[in-house]
Amino acid sequence: MMESEAASDTAGAAVEAPSRGADLVLAGLHLRMGSLSLARAELETLAGIGALDVPGAVDLAEARWRTGDLVGAGVVAGEVLAGGHEAVVVLVIAAEAASELGRPSEARRIAGRALTLADGPIDPFFAGMPRSAVWPADPAEPVPSPATLFPPDRSAHPGDDDVPADDATADDDDVLHLHPGPLPDDPGLWDQTEPDLAPVRPAWHLPPPTDAAELLGAGQRAIASGDLAAAAVALGLVVRLSPSLAPAVLDLIGETDDPGLQLVRGDAFRAVGHEIGAMQSYGAALAASRAPTEPSTDH
């Protein structure tokens, strides 16, 4: 009787134990395998529908960090820490984000906490990512060698081993003594004033960054109105400005055979790590651009 009750309790615990969704597990696996763009696209999609658990939020913060979005990663890391969940990688991201935002005291405090919790050196968590000055130096990084732009003035400070130029002879057959020659008449490094070597600066002002969500809406309206060229420009910018929105771009484009949209579709597939789909879309764009136009029926 006791064995049956124990088995029943065990079965009940197994039923009540929380289990992670397959999408969360797969996204975490992609992150660990280095498919960063694909992992981030999956995690951003899950975050958009509210399907992230705490480990998934940690994975999202790491995916944003490793794909260059340090500020966005810091936002997620701050939410995880505010919920009372500490992980070394989350502390590392939070410290880097605080340093990036110009809060060195906060960054050092968080970095100290990460060093305390880390079971060993902190270097494996960076895995090649740039680090701020709040962390100890990476022991694997080579020590920079001192170098000077100009050689020392040996005539002003002669050493014991220096030989005066007037006494240099060729008595030894194995030693070649070089006498200083006249200085060249060519312009030196600091004398170069030719205008064609001056740095080229654009005469126009670059536009401010555009919100990717606004471009996504503009692309959707352009497709609805039939302006496929404008849709290709807007959605192409979405993929380049915010690769995490690539799944939404794929949904909008669908199976449209317009060459411009097929190119954008290929870029979106590549952003989520689907190289085969990208090559198929590029091939479809090339085939559509080479399709003969219908002959005119006017006489």
Contacts in CASP RR format, 6 or more apart in sequence:
PFRMAT RR
TARGET T0000
AUTHOR 0000-0000-0000
METHOD contacts of the structure
MODEL  1
MMESEAASDTAGAAVEAPSRGADLVLAGLHLRMGSLSLARAELETLAGIG
ALDVPGAVDLAEARWRTGDLVGAGVVAGEVLAGGHEAVVVLVIAAEAASE
LGRPSEARRIAGRALTLADGPIDPFFAGMPRSAVWPADPAEPVPSPATLF
PPDRSAHPGDDDVPADDATADDDDVLHLHPGPLPDDPGLWDQTEPDLAPV
RPAWHLPPPTDAAELLGAGQRAIASGDLAAAAVALGLVVRLSPSLAPAVL
DLIGETDDPGLQLVRGDAFRAVGHEIGAMQSYGAALAASRAPTEPSTDH
20 53 0 8 1.000
20 55 0 8 1.000
23 42 0 8 1.000
23 46 0 8 1.000
23 51 0 8 1.000
24 46 0 8 1.000
24 51 0 8 1.000
24 52 0 8 1.000
24 53 0 8 1.000
24 55 0 8 1.000
24 56 0 8 1.000
24 59 0 8 1.000
26 42 0 8 1.000
27 39 0 8 1.000
27 42 0 8 1.000
27 43 0 8 1.000
27 46 0 8 1.000
27 56 0 8 1.000
27 59 0 8 1.000
28 39 0 8 1.000
28 43 0 8 1.000
28 56 0 8 1.000
28 59 0 8 1.000
30 38 0 8 1.000
30 39 0 8 1.000
30 42 0 8 1.000
31 39 0 8 1.000
31 43 0 8 1.000
31 59 0 8 1.000
31 62 0 8 1.000
31 63 0 8 1.000
35 273 0 8 1.000
36 63 0 8 1.000
36 66 0 8 1.000
36 67 0 8 1.000
37 67 0 8 1.000
37 243 0 8 1.000
37 271 0 8 1.000
37 272 0 8 1.000
37 273 0 8 1.000
38 272 0 8 1.000
38 273 0 8 1.000
38 274 0 8 1.000
39 59 0 8 1.000
39 63 0 8 1.000
40 60 0 8 1.000
40 63 0 8 1.000
40 64 0 8 1.000
40 67 0 8 1.000
40 243 0 8 1.000
40 244 0 8 1.000
41 243 0 8 1.000
41 244 0 8 1.000
41 246 0 8 1.000
41 247 0 8 1.000
41 271 0 8 1.000
41 272 0 8 1.000
41 273 0 8 1.000
43 52 0 8 1.000
43 56 0 8 1.000
43 59 0 8 1.000
43 60 0 8 1.000
43 63 0 8 1.000
44 60 0 8 1.000
44 244 0 8 1.000
44 245 0 8 1.000
45 247 0 8 1.000
46 52 0 8 1.000
46 56 0 8 1.000
47 57 0 8 1.000
47 60 0 8 1.000
52 60 0 8 1.000
54 80 0 8 1.000
54 85 0 8 1.000
57 76 0 8 1.000
57 79 0 8 1.000
57 80 0 8 1.000
58 80 0 8 1.000
58 85 0 8 1.000
58 87 0 8 1.000
58 89 0 8 1.000
58 90 0 8 1.000
60 76 0 8 1.000
61 73 0 8 1.000
61 74 0 8 1.000
61 76 0 8 1.000
61 77 0 8 1.000
61 80 0 8 1.000
61 89 0 8 1.000
61 90 0 8 1.000
61 93 0 8 1.000
62 73 0 8 1.000
62 89 0 8 1.000
62 93 0 8 1.000
63 73 0 8 1.000
64 70 0 8 1.000
64 72 0 8 1.000
64 73 0 8 1.000
64 74 0 8 1.000
64 76 0 8 1.000
65 73 0 8 1.000
65 74 0 8 1.000
65 93 0 8 1.000
65 96 0 8 1.000
65 129 0 8 1.000
66 129 0 8 1.000
67 243 0 8 1.000
70 93 0 8 1.000
70 96 0 8 1.000
70 97 0 8 1.000
70 100 0 8 1.000
71 97 0 8 1.000
71 100 0 8 1.000
71 101 0 8 1.000
72 97 0 8 1.000
73 93 0 8 1.000
73 97 0 8 1.000
74 93 0 8 1.000
74 94 0 8 1.000
74 96 0 8 1.000
74 97 0 8 1.000
75 97 0 8 1.000
77 90 0 8 1.000
77 91 0 8 1.000
77 93 0 8 1.000
77 94 0 8 1.000
77 97 0 8 1.000
78 90 0 8 1.000
78 94 0 8 1.000
80 87 0 8 1.000
80 90 0 8 1.000
81 90 0 8 1.000
81 91 0 8 1.000
81 94 0 8 1.000
86 113 0 8 1.000
86 117 0 8 1.000
88 114 0 8 1.000
88 117 0 8 1.000
88 118 0 8 1.000
88 122 0 8 1.000
88 125 0 8 1.000
89 125 0 8 1.000
91 110 0 8 1.000
91 111 0 8 1.000
91 113 0 8 1.000
91 114 0 8 1.000
91 117 0 8 1.000
92 111 0 8 1.000
92 114 0 8 1.000
92 122 0 8 1.000
92 125 0 8 1.000
92 126 0 8 1.000
94 110 0 8 1.000
95 107 0 8 1.000
95 108 0 8 1.000
95 110 0 8 1.000
95 111 0 8 1.000
95 112 0 8 1.000
95 114 0 8 1.000
95 132 0 8 1.000
95 134 0 8 1.000
95 135 0 8 1.000
96 107 0 8 1.000
96 131 0 8 1.000
96 132 0 8 1.000
98 104 0 8 1.000
98 106 0 8 1.000
98 107 0 8 1.000
98 110 0 8 1.000
99 107 0 8 1.000
99 132 0 8 1.000
99 133 0 8 1.000
99 134 0 8 1.000
100 132 0 8 1.000
104 134 0 8 1.000
107 132 0 8 1.000
107 134 0 8 1.000
108 134 0 8 1.000
111 134 0 8 1.000
111 135 0 8 1.000
114 122 0 8 1.000
115 122 0 8 1.000
115 136 0 8 1.000
118 125 0 8 1.000
121 139 0 8 1.000
122 135 0 8 1.000
122 136 0 8 1.000
123 138 0 8 1.000
123 139 0 8 1.000
123 140 0 8 1.000
126 138 0 8 1.000
131 138 0 8 1.000
154 162 0 8 1.000
158 164 0 8 1.000
163 177 0 8 1.000
165 179 0 8 1.000
165 180 0 8 1.000
168 177 0 8 1.000
168 178 0 8 1.000
168 179 0 8 1.000
169 177 0 8 1.000
170 176 0 8 1.000
170 177 0 8 1.000
187 193 0 8 1.000
209 241 0 8 1.000
210 237 0 8 1.000
210 241 0 8 1.000
212 237 0 8 1.000
212 238 0 8 1.000
212 241 0 8 1.000
212 242 0 8 1.000
212 245 0 8 1.000
213 245 0 8 1.000
215 234 0 8 1.000
215 235 0 8 1.000
215 237 0 8 1.000
215 238 0 8 1.000
215 241 0 8 1.000
216 234 0 8 1.000
216 235 0 8 1.000
216 238 0 8 1.000
216 245 0 8 1.000
216 248 0 8 1.000
216 249 0 8 1.000
216 252 0 8 1.000
217 234 0 8 1.000
218 230 0 8 1.000
218 234 0 8 1.000
219 230 0 8 1.000
219 231 0 8 1.000
219 234 0 8 1.000
219 235 0 8 1.000
219 238 0 8 1.000
219 252 0 8 1.000
220 231 0 8 1.000
220 252 0 8 1.000
222 228 0 8 1.000
222 230 0 8 1.000
222 231 0 8 1.000
222 234 0 8 1.000
223 231 0 8 1.000
223 252 0 8 1.000
223 253 0 8 1.000
223 256 0 8 1.000
228 256 0 8 1.000
228 258 0 8 1.000
228 260 0 8 1.000
228 261 0 8 1.000
229 260 0 8 1.000
231 261 0 8 1.000
232 258 0 8 1.000
232 260 0 8 1.000
232 261 0 8 1.000
232 263 0 8 1.000
232 264 0 8 1.000
235 249 0 8 1.000
235 252 0 8 1.000
235 253 0 8 1.000
235 261 0 8 1.000
235 264 0 8 1.000
235 268 0 8 1.000
236 249 0 8 1.000
236 264 0 8 1.000
236 267 0 8 1.000
238 245 0 8 1.000
238 248 0 8 1.000
238 249 0 8 1.000
239 245 0 8 1.000
239 246 0 8 1.000
239 249 0 8 1.000
239 264 0 8 1.000
239 267 0 8 1.000
239 268 0 8 1.000
239 271 0 8 1.000
240 267 0 8 1.000
243 271 0 8 1.000
243 272 0 8 1.000
246 267 0 8 1.000
246 268 0 8 1.000
246 269 0 8 1.000
246 271 0 8 1.000
246 272 0 8 1.000
247 268 0 8 1.000
247 272 0 8 1.000
249 264 0 8 1.000
249 265 0 8 1.000
249 268 0 8 1.000
250 265 0 8 1.000
250 268 0 8 1.000
250 269 0 8 1.000
250 272 0 8 1.000
253 261 0 8 1.000
253 262 0 8 1.000
253 264 0 8 1.000
253 265 0 8 1.000
253 268 0 8 1.000
254 265 0 8 1.000
256 262 0 8 1.000
256 265 0 8 1.000
257 284 0 8 1.000
257 288 0 8 1.000
258 288 0 8 1.000
259 285 0 8 1.000
259 286 0 8 1.000
259 288 0 8 1.000
259 289 0 8 1.000
260 285 0 8 1.000
262 281 0 8 1.000
262 282 0 8 1.000
262 283 0 8 1.000
262 284 0 8 1.000
262 285 0 8 1.000
262 288 0 8 1.000
263 281 0 8 1.000
263 282 0 8 1.000
263 285 0 8 1.000
265 281 0 8 1.000
266 277 0 8 1.000
266 278 0 8 1.000
266 281 0 8 1.000
266 282 0 8 1.000
266 285 0 8 1.000
267 278 0 8 1.000
269 275 0 8 1.000
269 277 0 8 1.000
269 278 0 8 1.000
269 281 0 8 1.000
270 278 0 8 1.000
END
